[in-house]
Amino acid sequence: MFNLDPNASPIVVGVLVSLILASVVTWTIVLLKTIQVWRMRRENNKFRAAFWAAKDLQAAANLEGFNGPVYRVAQVGFHALNEADSVDDLRHSGDRQEVLERSLRQQIQKERVTRESGLVVLASIGSTSPFVGLFGTVWGIMHALTDISKSGTASLDVVAGPIGEALLATGVGIAVAVPAVLAYNFFLRRLKTSSNNLDDFAEDLIKVLRRVSYRKVVDANGKADASSAGVVHTLKGAVA
């Protein structure tokens, strides 16, 4: 790929190969994370629209066919209230609002961990690739100096090849690091935005359930209790 000299240092060649592999890993993660972000955003928007359009908590709790973080947070909230009403142990101790808030926080943290997958790898590649390339450069220069000492001359023919390979290692290291750092910053920003959106939804869900006096909204099978129906005309109005 780089048209290296057949006599190139194996160390320099190894550095270049490792950087190429790191670049492949970076772009693979970027592709997978882009698909993940797009799917999560689509699912969240679809569920929010359906949730706030629901006429009551029964309809909201019975929503199906979604698979986004907001949907999972909502289901955990309904399930937590059901468990708080039906189970009396330490895990579900405390008043219903405390149980609800604790369950929502735990689920939001789980969603955050899921969305963080791959970011550590991007950060590692972005921070280490320039130094790996620099190591190849230093080694290449050492190799060039060795060739000069053996040949007894410092002609361009002797120096150009090893020095060029050495500089190439640094350039490749920087080229690999820049996309990794940019991708890391982009997905980290998306992660923070998504986490804030989940926090906002959780707060709205708590407000809705507070407005209906924390009535039991889920039966033993995870379906909403009709006792909450008709309290508000739409869920959107419950947070007004």
Backbone as numpy.savetxt, mean C-alpha at the origin, in Angstrom:
# Nx Ny Nz CAx CAy CAz Cx Cy Cz
23.21 -6.33 -23.02 22.38 -5.11 -23.02 23.24 -3.86 -23.02
24.31 -3.89 -22.23 25.16 -2.71 -22.11 26.44 -2.83 -22.94
26.56 -3.91 -23.71 27.73 -4.11 -24.58 29.02 -4.00 -23.78
29.10 -4.80 -22.72 30.26 -4.75 -21.84 31.46 -5.44 -22.48
32.63 -5.01 -22.06 33.87 -5.65 -22.49 33.90 -7.09 -21.97
34.32 -8.06 -22.82 34.40 -9.45 -22.35 35.29 -9.61 -21.12
36.23 -8.70 -20.96 37.13 -8.76 -19.82 36.64 -7.94 -18.63
35.38 -7.55 -18.67 34.84 -6.72 -17.59 34.90 -7.48 -16.27
35.05 -6.73 -15.20 35.12 -7.33 -13.87 33.83 -8.05 -13.53
33.91 -9.29 -13.06 32.69 -10.01 -12.67 31.89 -9.27 -11.60
32.59 -8.54 -10.75 31.90 -7.78 -9.70 31.03 -6.70 -10.33
31.57 -5.97 -11.28 30.81 -4.92 -11.96 29.62 -5.52 -12.70
29.86 -6.64 -13.38 28.77 -7.31 -14.09 27.69 -7.74 -13.09
28.11 -8.28 -11.94 27.14 -8.68 -10.92 26.33 -7.51 -10.40
27.00 -6.37 -10.22 26.30 -5.17 -9.76 25.25 -4.74 -10.77
25.62 -4.72 -12.05 24.67 -4.31 -13.09 23.48 -5.27 -13.17
23.76 -6.57 -13.07 22.67 -7.55 -13.12 21.73 -7.36 -11.92
22.30 -7.14 -10.74 21.46 -6.94 -9.55 20.61 -5.68 -9.68
21.16 -4.63 -10.28 20.40 -3.40 -10.47 19.28 -3.59 -11.48
19.56 -4.36 -12.53 18.51 -4.65 -13.52 17.37 -5.44 -12.87
17.72 -6.42 -12.05 16.69 -7.19 -11.34 15.89 -6.30 -10.40
16.58 -5.38 -9.73 15.88 -4.44 -8.85 14.92 -3.57 -9.64
15.32 -3.18 -10.84 14.43 -2.38 -11.69 13.19 -3.17 -12.09
13.38 -4.45 -12.42 12.25 -5.30 -12.78 11.28 -5.43 -11.60
11.84 -5.63 -10.40 11.00 -5.71 -9.21 10.25 -4.40 -8.98
10.92 -3.28 -9.16 10.28 -1.98 -8.97 9.09 -1.80 -9.88
9.27 -2.05 -11.16 8.18 -1.83 -12.10 7.07 -2.86 -11.94
7.41 -4.05 -11.46 6.37 -5.04 -11.16 5.50 -4.56 -10.01
6.14 -4.05 -8.96 5.39 -3.53 -7.81 4.55 -2.32 -8.23
5.13 -1.45 -9.04 4.38 -0.27 -9.50 3.12 -0.69 -10.24
3.24 -1.68 -11.11 2.08 -2.16 -11.86 1.03 -2.76 -10.94
1.46 -3.62 -10.02 0.52 -4.28 -9.12 -0.13 -3.27 -8.18
0.64 -2.32 -7.67 0.08 -1.33 -6.76 -0.89 -0.39 -7.49
-0.58 -0.08 -8.74 -1.49 0.77 -9.52 -2.84 0.08 -9.70
-2.81 -1.20 -10.03 -4.05 -1.97 -10.18 -4.79 -2.03 -8.84
-4.04 -2.25 -7.75 -4.66 -2.32 -6.43 -5.34 -1.01 -6.06
-4.65 0.10 -6.27 -5.22 1.41 -5.94 -6.46 1.68 -6.77
-6.40 1.36 -8.07 -7.54 1.60 -8.94 -8.75 0.78 -8.52
-8.53 -0.49 -8.20 -9.64 -1.36 -7.78 -10.23 -0.90 -6.45
-9.38 -0.54 -5.49 -9.87 -0.09 -4.19 -10.68 1.19 -4.33
-10.20 2.10 -5.15 -10.92 3.36 -5.33 -12.27 3.12 -5.98
-12.30 2.24 -6.97 -13.57 1.93 -7.64 -14.55 1.27 -6.69
-14.08 0.28 -5.92 -14.95 -0.42 -4.98 -15.44 0.51 -3.88
-14.56 1.37 -3.37 -14.95 2.30 -2.32 -16.02 3.27 -2.80
-15.84 3.80 -4.00 -16.83 4.74 -4.54 -18.18 4.06 -4.76
-18.15 2.84 -5.26 -19.40 2.11 -5.50 -20.13 1.84 -4.18
-19.38 1.40 -3.18 -20.03 1.07 -1.91 -20.54 2.33 -1.21
-19.74 3.41 -1.21 -20.21 4.64 -0.57 -21.53 5.10 -1.18
-21.59 5.07 -2.50 -22.82 5.51 -3.17 -24.01 4.66 -2.75
-23.79 3.34 -2.69 -24.88 2.44 -2.30 -25.23 2.60 -0.82
-24.21 2.78 0.02 -24.44 2.88 1.46 -25.25 4.12 1.80
-24.83 5.27 1.26 -25.53 6.50 1.62 -26.88 6.63 0.91
-27.09 5.83 -0.12 -28.39 5.84 -0.78 -29.37 4.90 -0.10
-28.89 4.06 0.82 -29.77 3.13 1.52 -30.80 3.88 2.36
-32.01 3.36 2.40 -33.06 4.06 3.11 -32.97 3.89 4.62
-32.29 2.84 5.09 -32.15 2.61 6.52 -30.97 1.68 6.76
-30.70 1.41 8.02 -29.57 0.55 8.38 -29.76 -0.88 7.93
-31.00 -1.32 7.88 -31.26 -2.68 7.41 -30.76 -2.84 5.98
-31.13 -1.91 5.14 -30.70 -1.97 3.74 -29.18 -1.84 3.63
-28.59 -0.98 4.46 -27.14 -0.78 4.40 -26.40 -2.04 4.84
-26.88 -2.67 5.92 -26.20 -3.87 6.42 -26.34 -5.05 5.48
-27.38 -5.04 4.66 -27.62 -6.15 3.74 -26.96 -5.96 2.38
-26.22 -4.87 2.20 -25.55 -4.65 0.92 -24.53 -5.76 0.66
-24.52 -6.26 -0.55 -23.60 -7.32 -0.92 -22.99 -7.03 -2.28
-21.97 -7.81 -2.64 -21.35 -7.66 -3.95 -20.23 -6.63 -3.99
-19.75 -6.21 -2.82 -18.65 -5.25 -2.75 -17.44 -5.90 -2.10
-16.26 -5.35 -2.37 -15.06 -5.96 -1.82 -13.96 -4.93 -1.55
-14.37 -3.72 -1.20 -13.39 -2.67 -0.94 -13.16 -2.47 0.54
-12.15 -1.69 0.90 -11.86 -1.43 2.31 -13.03 -0.80 3.07
-13.73 0.14 2.45 -14.85 0.79 3.13 -15.96 -0.22 3.42
-16.21 -1.11 2.48 -17.23 -2.15 2.68 -16.85 -3.04 3.86
-15.58 -3.45 3.90 -15.14 -4.32 5.00 -15.21 -3.61 6.35
-14.88 -2.34 6.37 -14.98 -1.58 7.62 -16.43 -1.51 8.09
-17.36 -1.26 7.17 -18.78 -1.19 7.52 -19.27 -2.53 8.06
-18.89 -3.63 7.39 -19.33 -4.94 7.84 -18.78 -5.27 9.22
-17.54 -4.88 9.49 -16.96 -5.10 10.81 -17.74 -4.31 11.85
-18.16 -3.09 11.50 -18.93 -2.28 12.43 -20.26 -2.93 12.78
-20.98 -3.42 11.79 -22.26 -4.08 12.05 -22.05 -5.36 12.87
-21.02 -6.11 12.50 -20.74 -7.36 13.21 -20.35 -7.09 14.66
-19.59 -6.03 14.90 -19.16 -5.70 16.26 -20.36 -5.39 17.16
-21.33 -4.67 16.62 -22.52 -4.36 17.41 -23.30 -5.62 17.73
-23.39 -6.51 16.76 -24.09 -7.77 16.98 -23.39 -8.58 18.07
-22.05 -8.64 18.00 -21.28 -9.38 19.00 -21.41 -8.74 20.38
-21.44 -7.42 20.42 -21.56 -6.73 21.70 -22.88 -7.05 22.38
-23.91 -7.29 21.58 -25.23 -7.60 22.14 -25.36 -9.06 22.55
-24.61 -9.94 21.86 -24.84 -11.37 22.07 -23.75 -12.07 22.87
-22.58 -11.43 23.05 -21.46 -12.08 23.73 -21.02 -11.22 24.91
-20.78 -11.86 26.02 -20.33 -11.15 27.21 -18.97 -11.70 27.63
-17.91 -11.17 27.05 -16.56 -11.57 27.43 -15.66 -10.36 27.37
-14.38 -10.54 27.70 -13.46 -9.41 27.77 -13.26 -8.76 26.41
-13.26 -9.57 25.35 -12.99 -9.03 24.02 -14.10 -8.06 23.59
-15.30 -8.30 24.06 -16.42 -7.45 23.67 -16.95 -6.66 24.87
-16.10 -6.47 25.88 -16.54 -5.73 27.05 -16.63 -4.24 26.73
-17.35 -3.53 27.60 -17.50 -2.10 27.40 -18.83 -1.78 26.73
-19.15 -0.49 26.69 -20.41 -0.12 26.07 -20.32 -0.30 24.56
-21.44 -0.19 23.89 -21.51 -0.53 22.48 -20.66 0.40 21.63
-20.63 1.69 22.00 -19.82 2.62 21.22 -18.33 2.29 21.35
-17.91 1.93 22.54 -16.51 1.57 22.73 -16.15 0.33 21.91
-17.04 -0.65 21.92 -16.80 -1.87 21.14 -16.73 -1.54 19.66
-17.65 -0.72 19.21 -17.68 -0.34 17.80 -16.39 0.39 17.41
-16.00 1.38 18.19 -14.81 2.15 17.86 -13.55 1.28 17.85
-13.45 0.37 18.82 -12.28 -0.50 18.88 -12.22 -1.42 17.65
-13.36 -1.97 17.26 -13.39 -2.86 16.10 -13.07 -2.11 14.81
-13.58 -0.90 14.69 -13.30 -0.11 13.49 -11.82 0.25 13.41
-11.23 0.63 14.53 -9.80 0.95 14.54 -8.96 -0.25 14.13
-9.31 -1.42 14.63 -8.56 -2.62 14.29 -8.67 -2.95 12.81
-9.88 -2.81 12.26 -10.05 -3.11 10.84 -9.34 -2.09 9.96
-9.39 -0.82 10.34 -8.69 0.21 9.57 -7.19 -0.07 9.57
-6.66 -0.52 10.70 -5.24 -0.85 10.77 -4.92 -2.05 9.86
-5.80 -3.03 9.82 -5.60 -4.18 8.93 -5.58 -3.73 7.47
-6.49 -2.84 7.12 -6.55 -2.34 5.75 -5.27 -1.56 5.42
-4.78 -0.83 6.37 -3.54 -0.06 6.14 -2.37 -0.99 5.89
-2.27 -2.05 6.69 -1.18 -3.02 6.51 -1.25 -3.65 5.12
-2.47 -3.97 4.68 -2.64 -4.56 3.35 -2.17 -3.61 2.26
-2.51 -2.34 2.40 -2.15 -1.38 1.37 -0.67 -1.00 1.43
-0.02 -1.28 2.54 1.41 -0.97 2.66 2.29 -2.01 1.98
1.72 -3.12 1.55 2.51 -4.18 0.94 3.27 -3.65 -0.27
4.55 -3.94 -0.33 5.38 -3.51 -1.45 6.09 -2.20 -1.23
5.60 -1.37 -0.32 6.22 -0.05 -0.12 7.61 -0.17 0.51
7.78 -1.14 1.39 9.10 -1.33 2.00 10.13 -1.71 0.94
9.72 -2.54 -0.01 10.64 -2.94 -1.08 11.01 -1.74 -1.94
10.03 -0.92 -2.28 10.32 0.29 -3.07 11.27 1.22 -2.33
11.01 1.41 -1.03 11.88 2.28 -0.25 13.30 1.72 -0.18
13.42 0.42 -0.04 14.74 -0.20 0.04 15.50 -0.07 -1.26
14.81 -0.32 -2.37 15.47 -0.19 -3.68 15.87 1.25 -3.93
14.97 2.18 -3.61 15.27 3.59 -3.85 16.44 4.10 -3.03
16.60 3.57 -1.83 17.66 4.08 -0.95 19.00 3.37 -1.16
18.98 2.13 -1.63 20.23 1.36 -1.74 20.80 1.31 -3.15
19.98 1.48 -4.17 20.47 1.33 -5.55 21.62 2.28 -5.89
21.56 3.56 -5.52 22.71 4.43 -5.83 24.01 3.95 -5.18
23.91 3.42 -3.98 25.12 2.95 -3.30 25.64 1.65 -3.92
24.71 0.81 -4.37 25.14 -0.40 -5.08 25.86 -0.02 -6.36
25.29 0.96 -7.08 25.95 1.44 -8.30 27.30 2.07 -8.00
27.36 2.81 -6.90 28.63 3.44 -6.51 29.68 2.38 -6.16
29.23 1.31 -5.53 30.15 0.22 -5.24 30.73 -0.36 -6.53
29.86 -0.54 -7.53 30.34 -1.02 -8.83 31.32 -0.06 -9.46
31.07 1.23 -9.30 31.99 2.23 -9.85 33.36 2.16 -9.18
33.36 2.10 -7.88 34.64 2.03 -7.15 35.40 0.77 -7.55
34.68 -0.34 -7.60 35.35 -1.58 -7.98 35.88 -1.51 -9.42
35.10 -0.91 -10.30 35.52 -0.78 -11.69 36.77 0.07 -11.83
36.83 1.14 -11.06 38.02 1.99 -11.09 39.24 1.23 -10.57
39.04 0.47 -9.51 40.13 -0.36 -9.01 40.61 -1.35 -10.08
39.63 -1.92 -10.79 39.96 -2.86 -11.87 40.74 -2.14 -12.97
40.34 -0.92 -13.29 41.04 -0.14 -14.32 42.46 0.18 -13.89
42.65 0.56 -12.64 43.99 0.85 -12.15 44.88 -0.40 -12.18
44.29 -1.54 -11.89 45.05 -2.79 -11.96 45.51 -3.07 -13.38
44.60 -2.84 -14.36 44.96 -3.05 -15.77 46.07 -2.09 -16.19
46.00 -0.85 -15.70 47.03 0.13 -16.04 48.38 -0.31 -15.50
48.37 -0.78 -14.27 49.65 -1.20 -13.67 50.24 -2.41 -14.39
49.37 -3.29 -14.87 49.86 -4.47 -15.58 50.39 -4.13 -16.96
49.72 -3.20 -17.63 50.13 -2.84 -18.99 51.31 -1.87 -19.00
51.50 -1.15 -17.90 52.58 -0.20 -17.82 52.32 1.06 -18.61
51.10 1.28 -19.05 50.75 2.48 -19.80 49.36 2.94 -19.41
49.12 4.22 -19.52 47.81 4.79 -19.19 47.12 5.30 -20.43
47.28 4.58 -21.54 46.66 4.99 -22.79 45.13 4.89 -22.69
44.48 5.60 -23.58 43.02 5.63 -23.58 42.44 4.24 -23.83
43.10 3.46 -24.64 42.60 2.11 -24.94 42.54 1.25 -23.68
43.47 1.44 -22.80 43.52 0.64 -21.57 42.53 1.15 -20.54
42.37 2.45 -20.46 41.57 3.07 -19.39 40.09 3.18 -19.74
39.78 3.44 -21.00 38.41 3.79 -21.39 37.40 2.72 -21.02
37.70 1.45 -21.33 36.72 0.38 -21.08 36.36 0.24 -19.62
37.32 -0.03 -18.74 36.99 -0.20 -17.32 36.38 1.05 -16.69
36.87 2.22 -17.04 36.31 3.44 -16.47 34.86 3.64 -16.93
34.61 3.36 -18.21 33.25 3.49 -18.72 32.29 2.54 -18.02
32.74 1.30 -17.80 31.90 0.33 -17.08 31.65 0.80 -15.65
32.68 1.36 -15.04 32.53 1.83 -13.67 31.51 2.96 -13.58
31.57 3.92 -14.49 30.61 5.03 -14.49 29.21 4.54 -14.84
29.13 3.52 -15.68 27.83 2.97 -16.06 27.11 2.41 -14.84
27.85 1.80 -13.94 27.23 1.24 -12.74 26.55 2.33 -11.91
27.20 3.47 -11.77 26.60 4.57 -11.01 25.35 5.09 -11.72
25.43 5.25 -13.04 24.27 5.73 -13.79 23.09 4.80 -13.69
23.34 3.51 -13.80 22.25 2.54 -13.69 21.66 2.56 -12.28
22.52 2.68 -11.27 22.02 2.74 -9.90 21.07 3.91 -9.68
21.43 5.08 -10.22 20.56 6.25 -10.10 19.27 6.05 -10.89
19.39 5.47 -12.09 18.22 5.25 -12.94 17.23 4.29 -12.29
17.74 3.35 -11.53 16.86 2.40 -10.83 16.23 3.06 -9.60
16.99 3.90 -8.91 16.52 4.49 -7.66 15.43 5.52 -7.87
15.55 6.35 -8.91 14.61 7.46 -9.10 13.17 6.98 -9.25
12.85 6.02 -10.15 11.46 5.55 -10.24 10.97 4.92 -8.94
11.86 4.21 -8.23 11.44 3.58 -6.97 11.05 4.62 -5.94
11.84 5.69 -5.83 11.54 6.75 -4.86 10.26 7.49 -5.24
10.10 7.81 -6.52 8.89 8.50 -6.96 7.65 7.65 -6.73
7.75 6.36 -7.04 6.62 5.46 -6.84 6.30 5.32 -5.36
7.32 5.22 -4.53 7.10 5.12 -3.09 6.36 6.35 -2.56
6.81 7.52 -2.94 6.16 8.75 -2.47 4.72 8.84 -2.96
4.48 8.42 -4.20 3.12 8.48 -4.75 2.19 7.55 -4.00
2.60 6.29 -3.83 1.73 5.32 -3.17 1.60 5.62 -1.68
2.63 6.18 -1.07 2.50 6.58 0.34 1.47 7.69 0.50
1.46 8.63 -0.43 0.46 9.70 -0.39 -0.95 9.14 -0.60
-1.08 8.19 -1.52 -2.37 7.54 -1.73 -2.81 6.78 -0.48
-1.84 6.15 0.20 -2.15 5.41 1.42 -2.68 6.33 2.49
-2.05 7.49 2.67 -2.51 8.44 3.68 -3.90 8.96 3.35
-4.14 9.25 2.06 -5.46 9.73 1.65 -6.52 8.68 1.90
-6.20 7.43 1.54 -7.16 6.35 1.75 -7.43 6.12 3.23
-6.39 6.21 4.06 -6.57 6.02 5.50 -7.45 7.13 6.08
-7.25 8.35 5.61 -8.10 9.45 6.08 -9.55 9.24 5.66
-9.76 8.73 4.46 -11.12 8.45 4.00 -11.78 7.37 4.84
-11.01 6.35 5.21 -11.56 5.31 6.07 -11.90 5.87 7.45
-11.05 6.72 7.98 -11.33 7.35 9.27 -12.61 8.18 9.20
-12.76 8.94 8.13 -13.95 9.76 7.97 -15.21 8.90 7.88
-15.12 7.80 7.12 -16.28 6.92 7.00 -16.62 6.29 8.34
-15.59 5.88 9.08 -15.84 5.27 10.39 -16.52 6.26 11.33
-16.11 7.52 11.31 -16.73 8.53 12.14 -18.19 8.73 11.74
-18.45 8.75 10.43 -19.83 8.91 9.97 -20.68 7.71 10.38
-20.10 6.52 10.30 -20.85 5.32 10.70 -21.21 5.37 12.17
-20.28 5.83 12.99 -20.56 5.95 14.43 -21.66 6.98 14.67
-21.63 8.08 13.93 -22.68 9.09 14.07 -24.04 8.53 13.70
-24.08 7.75 12.62 -25.35 7.16 12.19 -25.90 6.27 13.29
-25.05 5.40 13.82 -25.51 4.46 14.83 -25.86 5.17 16.15
-25.18 6.27 16.42 -25.53 7.04 17.61 -26.90 7.68 17.44
-27.20 8.14 16.24 -28.50 8.77 16.00 -29.66 7.79 16.14
-29.40 6.53 15.88 -30.48 5.54 16.02 -30.37 4.83 17.36
-29.66 5.48 18.32 -29.56 5.02 19.70 -28.91 3.65 19.82
-28.02 3.33 18.86 -27.29 2.08 18.89 -28.21 0.87 19.03
-29.30 0.93 18.30 -30.17 -0.23 18.29 -29.45 -1.40 17.62
-29.88 -2.55 17.90 -29.29 -3.74 17.28 -29.64 -3.73 15.81
-28.60 -3.74 14.94 -28.83 -3.63 13.51 -28.45 -4.90 12.76
-27.98 -5.90 13.49 -27.60 -7.14 12.82 -28.13 -8.31 13.62
-28.75 -9.29 12.96 -29.21 -10.47 13.66 -28.10 -11.51 13.72
-28.39 -12.67 14.21 -27.34 -13.68 14.42 -26.67 -14.13 13.14
-27.32 -13.93 12.00 -26.76 -14.33 10.70 -26.07 -13.18 10.00
-25.93 -12.04 10.68 -25.24 -10.90 10.08 -26.15 -10.00 9.29
-27.48 -10.20 9.38 -28.43 -9.36 8.66 -29.00 -8.31 9.60
-29.48 -7.22 9.03 -29.95 -6.12 9.84 -31.28 -6.44 10.49
-31.48 -5.91 11.68 -32.73 -6.04 12.39 -33.68 -4.96 11.91
-34.90 -5.34 11.66 -35.87 -4.39 11.12 -36.23 -3.31 12.14
-35.82 -3.46 13.39 -36.16 -2.46 14.40 -35.55 -1.12 14.12
-34.49 -1.10 13.31 -33.84 0.18 13.00 -34.43 0.83 11.77
-35.26 0.14 11.05 -35.81 0.67 9.81 -36.71 1.84 10.11
-36.66 2.81 9.23 -37.57 3.93 9.32 -37.15 5.00 10.29
-36.00 4.86 10.92 -35.57 5.88 11.86 -35.20 7.15 11.12
-34.50 6.98 9.98 -34.18 8.11 9.13 -34.59 7.75 7.72
-34.87 8.75 6.91 -35.29 8.50 5.54 -34.13 7.96 4.71
-32.94 8.49 4.89 -31.74 7.98 4.25 -30.61 8.04 5.25
-29.59 7.20 5.07 -28.45 7.23 5.99 -27.70 8.53 5.89
-27.69 9.13 4.71 -26.99 10.41 4.54 -27.56 11.46 5.47
-28.87 11.39 5.70 -29.49 12.36 6.57 -29.17 12.16 8.03
-28.68 10.95 8.38 -28.40 10.67 9.78 -27.15 11.35 10.28
-26.28 11.79 9.39 -25.06 12.47 9.82 -25.16 13.97 9.64
-26.28 14.42 9.22 -26.45 15.86 8.99 -26.50 16.60 10.33
